[in-house]
Amino acid sequence: MNFKTIGDYIILMCYYMRLLKVSKTEIKVFIREFEKITDNYRQTVNPNVAAIVIHPDLTARMNILKNFI
């Protein structure tokens, strides 16, 4: 992680949530809400802009995070 994308910060937030004993269910809800927001953003803005703002491997990284939790 190099903290150049928002996905890195989401991963960090989930890590902190685990340290704070937040339930796995709540963390997964947090991730799903983030995914909904990013999907909505992709649909709303120009695809070229979305490709710059949202890193192409975000979906894969979120799936890895969900499986880890």
Predicted model as a PDB file, atoms N, CA, C, CB and O in Angstrom, pLDDT in the B-factor column:
MODEL        1                                                                  
ATOM      1  N   MET A   1       0.843  -1.174   0.000  1.00 72.00           N  
ATOM      2  CA  MET A   1       0.000   0.000   0.000  1.00 72.00           C  
ATOM      3  C   MET A   1       0.888   1.237   0.000  1.00 72.00           C  
ATOM      4  CB  MET A   1      -0.959  -0.002   1.216  1.00 72.00           C  
ATOM      5  O   MET A   1       1.844   1.342   0.769  1.00 72.00           O  
ATOM      6  N   ASN A   2       0.552   2.154  -0.869  1.00 77.00           N  
ATOM      7  CA  ASN A   2       1.341   3.374  -0.955  1.00 77.00           C  
ATOM      8  C   ASN A   2       0.500   4.629  -0.681  1.00 77.00           C  
ATOM      9  CB  ASN A   2       1.986   3.471  -2.327  1.00 77.00           C  
ATOM     10  O   ASN A   2       1.011   5.748  -0.740  1.00 77.00           O  
ATOM     11  N   PHE A   3      -0.772   4.437  -0.387  1.00 83.00           N  
ATOM     12  CA  PHE A   3      -1.692   5.518  -0.049  1.00 83.00           C  
ATOM     13  C   PHE A   3      -1.800   6.571  -1.149  1.00 83.00           C  
ATOM     14  CB  PHE A   3      -1.257   6.173   1.234  1.00 83.00           C  
ATOM     15  O   PHE A   3      -1.905   7.768  -0.881  1.00 83.00           O  
ATOM     16  N   LYS A   4      -1.771   6.098  -2.386  1.00 80.00           N  
ATOM     17  CA  LYS A   4      -2.003   6.990  -3.518  1.00 80.00           C  
ATOM     18  C   LYS A   4      -3.443   6.915  -4.012  1.00 80.00           C  
ATOM     19  CB  LYS A   4      -1.050   6.657  -4.652  1.00 80.00           C  
ATOM     20  O   LYS A   4      -3.873   7.743  -4.814  1.00 80.00           O  
ATOM     21  N   THR A   5      -4.194   5.907  -3.527  1.00 84.00           N  
ATOM     22  CA  THR A   5      -5.588   5.766  -3.941  1.00 84.00           C  
ATOM     23  C   THR A   5      -6.491   5.713  -2.717  1.00 84.00           C  
ATOM     24  CB  THR A   5      -5.778   4.503  -4.806  1.00 84.00           C  
ATOM     25  O   THR A   5      -6.044   5.419  -1.609  1.00 84.00           O  
ATOM     26  N   ILE A   6      -7.750   5.998  -2.934  1.00 87.00           N  
ATOM     27  CA  ILE A   6      -8.699   5.997  -1.823  1.00 87.00           C  
ATOM     28  C   ILE A   6      -8.887   4.589  -1.270  1.00 87.00           C  
ATOM     29  CB  ILE A   6     -10.047   6.574  -2.270  1.00 87.00           C  
ATOM     30  O   ILE A   6      -9.182   4.425  -0.086  1.00 87.00           O  
ATOM     31  N   GLY A   7      -8.720   3.581  -2.108  1.00 88.00           N  
ATOM     32  CA  GLY A   7      -8.854   2.199  -1.655  1.00 88.00           C  
ATOM     33  C   GLY A   7      -7.876   1.864  -0.543  1.00 88.00           C  
ATOM     34  O   GLY A   7      -8.205   1.105   0.368  1.00 88.00           O  
ATOM     35  N   ASP A   8      -6.683   2.420  -0.612  1.00 90.00           N  
ATOM     36  CA  ASP A   8      -5.688   2.194   0.443  1.00 90.00           C  
ATOM     37  C   ASP A   8      -6.186   2.729   1.785  1.00 90.00           C  
ATOM     38  CB  ASP A   8      -4.348   2.859   0.072  1.00 90.00           C  
ATOM     39  O   ASP A   8      -5.957   2.124   2.832  1.00 90.00           O  
ATOM     40  N   TYR A   9      -6.856   3.851   1.739  1.00 93.00           N  
ATOM     41  CA  TYR A   9      -7.373   4.443   2.972  1.00 93.00           C  
ATOM     42  C   TYR A   9      -8.563   3.649   3.513  1.00 93.00           C  
ATOM     43  CB  TYR A   9      -7.782   5.900   2.731  1.00 93.00           C  
ATOM     44  O   TYR A   9      -8.749   3.561   4.727  1.00 93.00           O  
ATOM     45  N   ILE A  10      -9.355   3.081   2.630  1.00 93.00           N  
ATOM     46  CA  ILE A  10     -10.467   2.225   3.059  1.00 93.00           C  
ATOM     47  C   ILE A  10      -9.919   0.993   3.763  1.00 93.00           C  
ATOM     48  CB  ILE A  10     -11.351   1.811   1.852  1.00 93.00           C  
ATOM     49  O   ILE A  10     -10.447   0.576   4.794  1.00 93.00           O  
ATOM     50  N   ILE A  11      -8.866   0.415   3.212  1.00 93.00           N  
ATOM     51  CA  ILE A  11      -8.218  -0.745   3.829  1.00 93.00           C  
ATOM     52  C   ILE A  11      -7.689  -0.369   5.215  1.00 93.00           C  
ATOM     53  CB  ILE A  11      -7.062  -1.275   2.931  1.00 93.00           C  
ATOM     54  O   ILE A  11      -7.862  -1.122   6.173  1.00 93.00           O  
ATOM     55  N   LEU A  12      -7.053   0.784   5.319  1.00 94.00           N  
ATOM     56  CA  LEU A  12      -6.533   1.247   6.606  1.00 94.00           C  
ATOM     57  C   LEU A  12      -7.668   1.450   7.613  1.00 94.00           C  
ATOM     58  CB  LEU A  12      -5.742   2.557   6.424  1.00 94.00           C  
ATOM     59  O   LEU A  12      -7.539   1.079   8.780  1.00 94.00           O  
ATOM     60  N   MET A  13      -8.774   2.039   7.162  1.00 95.00           N  
ATOM     61  CA  MET A  13      -9.917   2.247   8.058  1.00 95.00           C  
ATOM     62  C   MET A  13     -10.459   0.906   8.563  1.00 95.00           C  
ATOM     63  CB  MET A  13     -11.035   3.038   7.335  1.00 95.00           C  
ATOM     64  O   MET A  13     -10.803   0.777   9.738  1.00 95.00           O  
ATOM     65  N   CYS A  14     -10.535  -0.075   7.690  1.00 96.00           N  
ATOM     66  CA  CYS A  14     -11.018  -1.398   8.104  1.00 96.00           C  
ATOM     67  C   CYS A  14     -10.061  -2.035   9.107  1.00 96.00           C  
ATOM     68  CB  CYS A  14     -11.190  -2.317   6.880  1.00 96.00           C  
ATOM     69  O   CYS A  14     -10.491  -2.700  10.050  1.00 96.00           O  
ATOM     70  N   TYR A  15      -8.787  -1.831   8.904  1.00 94.00           N  
ATOM     71  CA  TYR A  15      -7.790  -2.336   9.850  1.00 94.00           C  
ATOM     72  C   TYR A  15      -7.996  -1.711  11.230  1.00 94.00           C  
ATOM     73  CB  TYR A  15      -6.361  -2.046   9.338  1.00 94.00           C  
ATOM     74  O   TYR A  15      -7.989  -2.406  12.246  1.00 94.00           O  
ATOM     75  N   TYR A  16      -8.178  -0.403  11.251  1.00 96.00           N  
ATOM     76  CA  TYR A  16      -8.408   0.275  12.527  1.00 96.00           C  
ATOM     77  C   TYR A  16      -9.725  -0.167  13.160  1.00 96.00           C  
ATOM     78  CB  TYR A  16      -8.406   1.792  12.330  1.00 96.00           C  
ATOM     79  O   TYR A  16      -9.813  -0.310  14.380  1.00 96.00           O  
ATOM     80  N   MET A  17     -10.731  -0.379  12.345  1.00 96.00           N  
ATOM     81  CA  MET A  17     -12.011  -0.838  12.873  1.00 96.00           C  
ATOM     82  C   MET A  17     -11.865  -2.203  13.543  1.00 96.00           C  
ATOM     83  CB  MET A  17     -13.058  -0.907  11.752  1.00 96.00           C  
ATOM     84  O   MET A  17     -12.474  -2.452  14.584  1.00 96.00           O  
ATOM     85  N   ARG A  18     -11.055  -3.091  12.950  1.00 95.00           N  
ATOM     86  CA  ARG A  18     -10.803  -4.397  13.562  1.00 95.00           C  
ATOM     87  C   ARG A  18     -10.083  -4.242  14.896  1.00 95.00           C  
ATOM     88  CB  ARG A  18      -9.979  -5.283  12.618  1.00 95.00           C  
ATOM     89  O   ARG A  18     -10.411  -4.924  15.866  1.00 95.00           O  
ATOM     90  N   LEU A  19      -9.088  -3.334  14.942  1.00 96.00           N  
ATOM     91  CA  LEU A  19      -8.375  -3.097  16.189  1.00 96.00           C  
ATOM     92  C   LEU A  19      -9.299  -2.551  17.281  1.00 96.00           C  
ATOM     93  CB  LEU A  19      -7.224  -2.132  15.953  1.00 96.00           C  
ATOM     94  O   LEU A  19      -9.085  -2.794  18.469  1.00 96.00           O  
ATOM     95  N   LEU A  20     -10.319  -1.816  16.862  1.00 97.00           N  
ATOM     96  CA  LEU A  20     -11.275  -1.238  17.804  1.00 97.00           C  
ATOM     97  C   LEU A  20     -12.426  -2.191  18.114  1.00 97.00           C  
ATOM     98  CB  LEU A  20     -11.824   0.066  17.253  1.00 97.00           C  
ATOM     99  O   LEU A  20     -13.414  -1.807  18.740  1.00 97.00           O  
ATOM    100  N   LYS A  21     -12.285  -3.439  17.667  1.00 96.00           N  
ATOM    101  CA  LYS A  21     -13.272  -4.500  17.963  1.00 96.00           C  
ATOM    102  C   LYS A  21     -14.640  -4.248  17.333  1.00 96.00           C  
ATOM    103  CB  LYS A  21     -13.438  -4.641  19.463  1.00 96.00           C  
ATOM    104  O   LYS A  21     -15.662  -4.670  17.874  1.00 96.00           O  
ATOM    105  N   VAL A  22     -14.660  -3.562  16.194  1.00 96.00           N  
ATOM    106  CA  VAL A  22     -15.907  -3.408  15.445  1.00 96.00           C  
ATOM    107  C   VAL A  22     -16.219  -4.766  14.829  1.00 96.00           C  
ATOM    108  CB  VAL A  22     -15.800  -2.275  14.338  1.00 96.00           C  
ATOM    109  O   VAL A  22     -15.313  -5.468  14.379  1.00 96.00           O  
ATOM    110  N   SER A  23     -17.479  -5.134  14.806  1.00 96.00           N  
ATOM    111  CA  SER A  23     -17.849  -6.463  14.308  1.00 96.00           C  
ATOM    112  C   SER A  23     -17.547  -6.590  12.814  1.00 96.00           C  
ATOM    113  CB  SER A  23     -19.342  -6.739  14.572  1.00 96.00           C  
ATOM    114  O   SER A  23     -17.513  -5.602  12.080  1.00 96.00           O  
ATOM    115  N   LYS A  24     -17.332  -7.822  12.392  1.00 94.00           N  
ATOM    116  CA  LYS A  24     -17.053  -8.093  10.985  1.00 94.00           C  
ATOM    117  C   LYS A  24     -18.224  -7.658  10.109  1.00 94.00           C  
ATOM    118  CB  LYS A  24     -16.756  -9.583  10.773  1.00 94.00           C  
ATOM    119  O   LYS A  24     -18.033  -7.165   8.997  1.00 94.00           O  
ATOM    120  N   THR A  25     -19.418  -7.843  10.618  1.00 95.00           N  
ATOM    121  CA  THR A  25     -20.611  -7.449   9.867  1.00 95.00           C  
ATOM    122  C   THR A  25     -20.622  -5.953   9.600  1.00 95.00           C  
ATOM    123  CB  THR A  25     -21.876  -7.854  10.623  1.00 95.00           C  
ATOM    124  O   THR A  25     -20.913  -5.523   8.484  1.00 95.00           O  
ATOM    125  N   GLU A  26     -20.311  -5.168  10.603  1.00 97.00           N  
ATOM    126  CA  GLU A  26     -20.296  -3.716  10.429  1.00 97.00           C  
ATOM    127  C   GLU A  26     -19.202  -3.281   9.465  1.00 97.00           C  
ATOM    128  CB  GLU A  26     -20.107  -3.024  11.774  1.00 97.00           C  
ATOM    129  O   GLU A  26     -19.401  -2.355   8.678  1.00 97.00           O  
ATOM    130  N   ILE A  27     -18.063  -3.933   9.518  1.00 96.00           N  
ATOM    131  CA  ILE A  27     -16.974  -3.595   8.597  1.00 96.00           C  
ATOM    132  C   ILE A  27     -17.379  -3.924   7.166  1.00 96.00           C  
ATOM    133  CB  ILE A  27     -15.677  -4.350   8.976  1.00 96.00           C  
ATOM    134  O   ILE A  27     -17.109  -3.149   6.249  1.00 96.00           O  
ATOM    135  N   LYS A  28     -18.019  -5.058   6.976  1.00 95.00           N  
ATOM    136  CA  LYS A  28     -18.464  -5.436   5.637  1.00 95.00           C  
ATOM    137  C   LYS A  28     -19.535  -4.486   5.113  1.00 95.00           C  
ATOM    138  CB  LYS A  28     -18.993  -6.865   5.642  1.00 95.00           C  
ATOM    139  O   LYS A  28     -19.586  -4.201   3.916  1.00 95.00           O  
ATOM    140  N   VAL A  29     -20.388  -4.000   6.006  1.00 96.00           N  
ATOM    141  CA  VAL A  29     -21.382  -3.000   5.609  1.00 96.00           C  
ATOM    142  C   VAL A  29     -20.676  -1.724   5.161  1.00 96.00           C  
ATOM    143  CB  VAL A  29     -22.362  -2.698   6.776  1.00 96.00           C  
ATOM    144  O   VAL A  29     -21.063  -1.116   4.163  1.00 96.00           O  
ATOM    145  N   PHE A  30     -19.648  -1.320   5.891  1.00 96.00           N  
ATOM    146  CA  PHE A  30     -18.848  -0.150   5.530  1.00 96.00           C  
ATOM    147  C   PHE A  30     -18.250  -0.310   4.125  1.00 96.00           C  
ATOM    148  CB  PHE A  30     -17.724   0.072   6.568  1.00 96.00           C  
ATOM    149  O   PHE A  30     -18.279   0.620   3.319  1.00 96.00           O  
ATOM    150  N   ILE A  31     -17.715  -1.489   3.847  1.00 95.00           N  
ATOM    151  CA  ILE A  31     -17.115  -1.757   2.534  1.00 95.00           C  
ATOM    152  C   ILE A  31     -18.185  -1.734   1.448  1.00 95.00           C  
ATOM    153  CB  ILE A  31     -16.384  -3.120   2.535  1.00 95.00           C  
ATOM    154  O   ILE A  31     -17.972  -1.150   0.385  1.00 95.00           O  
ATOM    155  N   ARG A  32     -19.330  -2.361   1.700  1.00 95.00           N  
ATOM    156  CA  ARG A  32     -20.410  -2.384   0.705  1.00 95.00           C  
ATOM    157  C   ARG A  32     -20.909  -0.984   0.401  1.00 95.00           C  
ATOM    158  CB  ARG A  32     -21.569  -3.252   1.192  1.00 95.00           C  
ATOM    159  O   ARG A  32     -21.176  -0.656  -0.755  1.00 95.00           O  
ATOM    160  N   GLU A  33     -21.037  -0.155   1.430  1.00 96.00           N  
ATOM    161  CA  GLU A  33     -21.474   1.224   1.213  1.00 96.00           C  
ATOM    162  C   GLU A  33     -20.455   1.990   0.363  1.00 96.00           C  
ATOM    163  CB  GLU A  33     -21.687   1.938   2.563  1.00 96.00           C  
ATOM    164  O   GLU A  33     -20.829   2.755  -0.526  1.00 96.00           O  
ATOM    165  N   PHE A  34     -19.186   1.779   0.641  1.00 95.00           N  
ATOM    166  CA  PHE A  34     -18.148   2.415  -0.167  1.00 95.00           C  
ATOM    167  C   PHE A  34     -18.247   1.954  -1.620  1.00 95.00           C  
ATOM    168  CB  PHE A  34     -16.750   2.101   0.403  1.00 95.00           C  
ATOM    169  O   PHE A  34     -18.125   2.762  -2.540  1.00 95.00           O  
ATOM    170  N   GLU A  35     -18.468   0.665  -1.823  1.00 94.00           N  
ATOM    171  CA  GLU A  35     -18.605   0.136  -3.188  1.00 94.00           C  
ATOM    172  C   GLU A  35     -19.817   0.740  -3.896  1.00 94.00           C  
ATOM    173  CB  GLU A  35     -18.726  -1.397  -3.160  1.00 94.00           C  
ATOM    174  O   GLU A  35     -19.750   1.046  -5.086  1.00 94.00           O  
ATOM    175  N   LYS A  36     -20.922   0.912  -3.173  1.00 96.00           N  
ATOM    176  CA  LYS A  36     -22.107   1.532  -3.763  1.00 96.00           C  
ATOM    177  C   LYS A  36     -21.814   2.972  -4.181  1.00 96.00           C  
ATOM    178  CB  LYS A  36     -23.282   1.495  -2.771  1.00 96.00           C  
ATOM    179  O   LYS A  36     -22.206   3.410  -5.263  1.00 96.00           O  
ATOM    180  N   ILE A  37     -21.127   3.692  -3.316  1.00 94.00           N  
ATOM    181  CA  ILE A  37     -20.796   5.090  -3.619  1.00 94.00           C  
ATOM    182  C   ILE A  37     -19.898   5.174  -4.852  1.00 94.00           C  
ATOM    183  CB  ILE A  37     -20.105   5.759  -2.409  1.00 94.00           C  
ATOM    184  O   ILE A  37     -20.127   6.006  -5.730  1.00 94.00           O  
ATOM    185  N   THR A  38     -18.882   4.322  -4.922  1.00 93.00           N  
ATOM    186  CA  THR A  38     -17.983   4.369  -6.073  1.00 93.00           C  
ATOM    187  C   THR A  38     -18.683   3.934  -7.360  1.00 93.00           C  
ATOM    188  CB  THR A  38     -16.768   3.487  -5.823  1.00 93.00           C  
ATOM    189  O   THR A  38     -18.415   4.492  -8.424  1.00 93.00           O  
ATOM    190  N   ASP A  39     -19.578   2.943  -7.276  1.00 92.00           N  
ATOM    191  CA  ASP A  39     -20.335   2.535  -8.464  1.00 92.00           C  
ATOM    192  C   ASP A  39     -21.242   3.660  -8.946  1.00 92.00           C  
ATOM    193  CB  ASP A  39     -21.168   1.278  -8.166  1.00 92.00           C  
ATOM    194  O   ASP A  39     -21.356   3.912 -10.146  1.00 92.00           O  
ATOM    195  N   ASN A  40     -21.882   4.328  -8.001  1.00 94.00           N  
ATOM    196  CA  ASN A  40     -22.736   5.465  -8.351  1.00 94.00           C  
ATOM    197  C   ASN A  40     -21.905   6.575  -9.006  1.00 94.00           C  
ATOM    198  CB  ASN A  40     -23.462   6.006  -7.093  1.00 94.00           C  
ATOM    199  O   ASN A  40     -22.336   7.193  -9.979  1.00 94.00           O  
ATOM    200  N   TYR A  41     -20.729   6.814  -8.468  1.00 93.00           N  
ATOM    201  CA  TYR A  41     -19.841   7.830  -9.035  1.00 93.00           C  
ATOM    202  C   TYR A  41     -19.443   7.469 -10.466  1.00 93.00           C  
ATOM    203  CB  TYR A  41     -18.585   7.994  -8.161  1.00 93.00           C  
ATOM    204  O   TYR A  41     -19.452   8.321 -11.355  1.00 93.00           O  
ATOM    205  N   ARG A  42     -19.094   6.196 -10.680  1.00 91.00           N  
ATOM    206  CA  ARG A  42     -18.717   5.746 -12.020  1.00 91.00           C  
ATOM    207  C   ARG A  42     -19.831   5.983 -13.028  1.00 91.00           C  
ATOM    208  CB  ARG A  42     -18.350   4.270 -11.997  1.00 91.00           C  
ATOM    209  O   ARG A  42     -19.575   6.360 -14.172  1.00 91.00           O  
ATOM    210  N   GLN A  43     -21.067   5.761 -12.597  1.00 91.00           N  
ATOM    211  CA  GLN A  43     -22.215   5.922 -13.489  1.00 91.00           C  
ATOM    212  C   GLN A  43     -22.560   7.391 -13.728  1.00 91.00           C  
ATOM    213  CB  GLN A  43     -23.421   5.199 -12.915  1.00 91.00           C  
ATOM    214  O   GLN A  43     -23.144   7.736 -14.754  1.00 91.00           O  
ATOM    215  N   THR A  44     -22.202   8.238 -12.793  1.00 93.00           N  
ATOM    216  CA  THR A  44     -22.590   9.641 -12.857  1.00 93.00           C  
ATOM    217  C   THR A  44     -21.642  10.491 -13.702  1.00 93.00           C  
ATOM    218  CB  THR A  44     -22.664  10.206 -11.470  1.00 93.00           C  
ATOM    219  O   THR A  44     -22.085  11.347 -14.467  1.00 93.00           O  
ATOM    220  N   VAL A  45     -20.348  10.254 -13.563  1.00 93.00           N  
ATOM    221  CA  VAL A  45     -19.379  11.112 -14.257  1.00 93.00           C  
ATOM    222  C   VAL A  45     -18.914  10.473 -15.558  1.00 93.00           C  
ATOM    223  CB  VAL A  45     -18.172  11.398 -13.354  1.00 93.00           C  
ATOM    224  O   VAL A  45     -19.202   9.313 -15.850  1.00 93.00           O  
ATOM    225  N   ASN A  46     -18.195  11.262 -16.316  1.00 92.00           N  
ATOM    226  CA  ASN A  46     -17.605  10.802 -17.568  1.00 92.00           C  
ATOM    227  C   ASN A  46     -16.685   9.603 -17.286  1.00 92.00           C  
ATOM    228  CB  ASN A  46     -16.817  11.957 -18.266  1.00 92.00           C  
ATOM    229  O   ASN A  46     -15.911   9.642 -16.329  1.00 92.00           O  
ATOM    230  N   PRO A  47     -16.755   8.542 -18.101  1.00 88.00           N  
ATOM    231  CA  PRO A  47     -15.906   7.365 -17.867  1.00 88.00           C  
ATOM    232  C   PRO A  47     -14.408   7.682 -17.825  1.00 88.00           C  
ATOM    233  CB  PRO A  47     -16.161   6.342 -18.940  1.00 88.00           C  
ATOM    234  O   PRO A  47     -13.662   7.027 -17.096  1.00 88.00           O  
ATOM    235  N   ASN A  48     -13.964   8.667 -18.590  1.00 89.00           N  
ATOM    236  CA  ASN A  48     -12.548   9.042 -18.559  1.00 89.00           C  
ATOM    237  C   ASN A  48     -12.154   9.637 -17.204  1.00 89.00           C  
ATOM    238  CB  ASN A  48     -12.242  10.043 -19.679  1.00 89.00           C  
ATOM    239  O   ASN A  48     -11.063   9.377 -16.696  1.00 89.00           O  
ATOM    240  N   VAL A  49     -13.035  10.422 -16.640  1.00 89.00           N  
ATOM    241  CA  VAL A  49     -12.774  11.016 -15.326  1.00 89.00           C  
ATOM    242  C   VAL A  49     -12.804   9.934 -14.251  1.00 89.00           C  
ATOM    243  CB  VAL A  49     -13.809  12.126 -15.008  1.00 89.00           C  
ATOM    244  O   VAL A  49     -11.947   9.901 -13.368  1.00 89.00           O  
ATOM    245  N   ALA A  50     -13.794   9.054 -14.331  1.00 86.00           N  
ATOM    246  CA  ALA A  50     -13.909   7.975 -13.346  1.00 86.00           C  
ATOM    247  C   ALA A  50     -12.670   7.082 -13.368  1.00 86.00           C  
ATOM    248  CB  ALA A  50     -15.171   7.135 -13.614  1.00 86.00           C  
ATOM    249  O   ALA A  50     -12.218   6.622 -12.319  1.00 86.00           O  
ATOM    250  N   ALA A  51     -12.123   6.836 -14.547  1.00 84.00           N  
ATOM    251  CA  ALA A  51     -10.926   5.996 -14.657  1.00 84.00           C  
ATOM    252  C   ALA A  51      -9.720   6.641 -13.992  1.00 84.00           C  
ATOM    253  CB  ALA A  51     -10.613   5.712 -16.120  1.00 84.00           C  
ATOM    254  O   ALA A  51      -8.827   5.939 -13.517  1.00 84.00           O  
ATOM    255  N   ILE A  52      -9.684   7.951 -13.953  1.00 84.00           N  
ATOM    256  CA  ILE A  52      -8.571   8.647 -13.309  1.00 84.00           C  
ATOM    257  C   ILE A  52      -8.751   8.657 -11.789  1.00 84.00           C  
ATOM    258  CB  ILE A  52      -8.455  10.092 -13.845  1.00 84.00           C  
ATOM    259  O   ILE A  52      -7.797   8.437 -11.043  1.00 84.00           O  
ATOM    260  N   VAL A  53      -9.965   8.911 -11.346  1.00 85.00           N  
ATOM    261  CA  VAL A  53     -10.230   9.061  -9.922  1.00 85.00           C  
ATOM    262  C   VAL A  53     -10.275   7.717  -9.204  1.00 85.00           C  
ATOM    263  CB  VAL A  53     -11.533   9.800  -9.712  1.00 85.00           C  
ATOM    264  O   VAL A  53      -9.738   7.576  -8.105  1.00 85.00           O  
ATOM    265  N   ILE A  54     -10.916   6.733  -9.825  1.00 87.00           N  
ATOM    266  CA  ILE A  54     -11.063   5.418  -9.205  1.00 87.00           C  
ATOM    267  C   ILE A  54     -10.083   4.466  -9.876  1.00 87.00           C  
ATOM    268  CB  ILE A  54     -12.533   4.890  -9.323  1.00 87.00           C  
ATOM    269  O   ILE A  54     -10.160   4.225 -11.081  1.00 87.00           O  
ATOM    270  N   HIS A  55      -9.177   3.938  -9.098  1.00 85.00           N  
ATOM    271  CA  HIS A  55      -8.133   3.050  -9.620  1.00 85.00           C  
ATOM    272  C   HIS A  55      -8.764   1.780 -10.195  1.00 85.00           C  
ATOM    273  CB  HIS A  55      -7.110   2.691  -8.507  1.00 85.00           C  
ATOM    274  O   HIS A  55      -9.708   1.246  -9.612  1.00 85.00           O  
ATOM    275  N   PRO A  56      -8.258   1.292 -11.325  1.00 85.00           N  
ATOM    276  CA  PRO A  56      -8.878   0.134 -11.987  1.00 85.00           C  
ATOM    277  C   PRO A  56      -8.928  -1.146 -11.147  1.00 85.00           C  
ATOM    278  CB  PRO A  56      -8.142  -0.155 -13.246  1.00 85.00           C  
ATOM    279  O   PRO A  56      -9.815  -1.975 -11.352  1.00 85.00           O  
ATOM    280  N   ASP A  57      -8.011  -1.318 -10.223  1.00 87.00           N  
ATOM    281  CA  ASP A  57      -8.003  -2.552  -9.434  1.00 87.00           C  
ATOM    282  C   ASP A  57      -8.767  -2.420  -8.112  1.00 87.00           C  
ATOM    283  CB  ASP A  57      -6.576  -2.966  -9.152  1.00 87.00           C  
ATOM    284  O   ASP A  57      -8.637  -3.279  -7.239  1.00 87.00           O  
ATOM    285  N   LEU A  58      -9.553  -1.368  -7.957  1.00 90.00           N  
ATOM    286  CA  LEU A  58     -10.279  -1.148  -6.709  1.00 90.00           C  
ATOM    287  C   LEU A  58     -11.224  -2.305  -6.390  1.00 90.00           C  
ATOM    288  CB  LEU A  58     -11.063   0.155  -6.785  1.00 90.00           C  
ATOM    289  O   LEU A  58     -11.278  -2.758  -5.247  1.00 90.00           O  
ATOM    290  N   THR A  59     -11.952  -2.777  -7.363  1.00 88.00           N  
ATOM    291  CA  THR A  59     -12.904  -3.869  -7.127  1.00 88.00           C  
ATOM    292  C   THR A  59     -12.191  -5.116  -6.635  1.00 88.00           C  
ATOM    293  CB  THR A  59     -13.688  -4.186  -8.405  1.00 88.00           C  
ATOM    294  O   THR A  59     -12.641  -5.759  -5.686  1.00 88.00           O  
ATOM    295  N   ALA A  60     -11.098  -5.456  -7.263  1.00 90.00           N  
ATOM    296  CA  ALA A  60     -10.339  -6.644  -6.853  1.00 90.00           C  
ATOM    297  C   ALA A  60      -9.797  -6.484  -5.436  1.00 90.00           C  
ATOM    298  CB  ALA A  60      -9.182  -6.909  -7.833  1.00 90.00           C  
ATOM    299  O   ALA A  60      -9.826  -7.427  -4.646  1.00 90.00           O  
ATOM    300  N   ARG A  61      -9.306  -5.299  -5.119  1.00 91.00           N  
ATOM    301  CA  ARG A  61      -8.758  -5.060  -3.780  1.00 91.00           C  
ATOM    302  C   ARG A  61      -9.844  -5.120  -2.711  1.00 91.00           C  
ATOM    303  CB  ARG A  61      -8.055  -3.702  -3.729  1.00 91.00           C  
ATOM    304  O   ARG A  61      -9.605  -5.618  -1.610  1.00 91.00           O  
ATOM    305  N   MET A  62     -11.036  -4.615  -3.029  1.00 92.00           N  
ATOM    306  CA  MET A  62     -12.137  -4.675  -2.072  1.00 92.00           C  
ATOM    307  C   MET A  62     -12.586  -6.120  -1.866  1.00 92.00           C  
ATOM    308  CB  MET A  62     -13.318  -3.809  -2.551  1.00 92.00           C  
ATOM    309  O   MET A  62     -12.956  -6.494  -0.753  1.00 92.00           O  
ATOM    310  N   ASN A  63     -12.561  -6.928  -2.906  1.00 91.00           N  
ATOM    311  CA  ASN A  63     -12.914  -8.335  -2.764  1.00 91.00           C  
ATOM    312  C   ASN A  63     -11.895  -9.067  -1.885  1.00 91.00           C  
ATOM    313  CB  ASN A  63     -13.005  -9.002  -4.145  1.00 91.00           C  
ATOM    314  O   ASN A  63     -12.268  -9.895  -1.054  1.00 91.00           O  
ATOM    315  N   ILE A  64     -10.638  -8.765  -2.070  1.00 90.00           N  
ATOM    316  CA  ILE A  64      -9.585  -9.359  -1.222  1.00 90.00           C  
ATOM    317  C   ILE A  64      -9.784  -8.932   0.233  1.00 90.00           C  
ATOM    318  CB  ILE A  64      -8.165  -8.934  -1.720  1.00 90.00           C  
ATOM    319  O   ILE A  64      -9.635  -9.742   1.148  1.00 90.00           O  
ATOM    320  N   LEU A  65     -10.118  -7.669   0.438  1.00 91.00           N  
ATOM    321  CA  LEU A  65     -10.349  -7.156   1.791  1.00 91.00           C  
ATOM    322  C   LEU A  65     -11.530  -7.863   2.438  1.00 91.00           C  
ATOM    323  CB  LEU A  65     -10.594  -5.639   1.760  1.00 91.00           C  
ATOM    324  O   LEU A  65     -11.444  -8.271   3.596  1.00 91.00           O  
ATOM    325  N   LYS A  66     -12.639  -8.016   1.704  1.00 91.00           N  
ATOM    326  CA  LYS A  66     -13.816  -8.699   2.253  1.00 91.00           C  
ATOM    327  C   LYS A  66     -13.496 -10.147   2.607  1.00 91.00           C  
ATOM    328  CB  LYS A  66     -14.980  -8.650   1.255  1.00 91.00           C  
ATOM    329  O   LYS A  66     -13.949 -10.648   3.636  1.00 91.00           O  
ATOM    330  N   ASN A  67     -12.730 -10.815   1.774  1.00 91.00           N  
ATOM    331  CA  ASN A  67     -12.359 -12.198   2.063  1.00 91.00           C  
ATOM    332  C   ASN A  67     -11.442 -12.284   3.274  1.00 91.00           C  
ATOM    333  CB  ASN A  67     -11.682 -12.829   0.852  1.00 91.00           C  
ATOM    334  O   ASN A  67     -11.515 -13.248   4.036  1.00 91.00           O  
ATOM    335  N   PHE A  68     -10.593 -11.303   3.457  1.00 89.00           N  
ATOM    336  CA  PHE A  68      -9.694 -11.277   4.604  1.00 89.00           C  
ATOM    337  C   PHE A  68     -10.454 -11.099   5.915  1.00 89.00           C  
ATOM    338  CB  PHE A  68      -8.672 -10.165   4.441  1.00 89.00           C  
ATOM    339  O   PHE A  68     -10.132 -11.714   6.931  1.00 89.00           O  
ATOM    340  N   ILE A  69     -11.468 -10.242   5.862  1.00 84.00           N  
ATOM    341  CA  ILE A  69     -12.238  -9.958   7.077  1.00 84.00           C  
ATOM    342  C   ILE A  69     -13.129 -11.146   7.352  1.00 84.00           C  
ATOM    343  CB  ILE A  69     -13.080  -8.647   6.939  1.00 84.00           C  
ATOM    344  O   ILE A  69     -13.878 -11.144   8.329  1.00 84.00           O  
TER     345      ILE A  69                                                      
ENDMDL                                                                          
END                                                                             
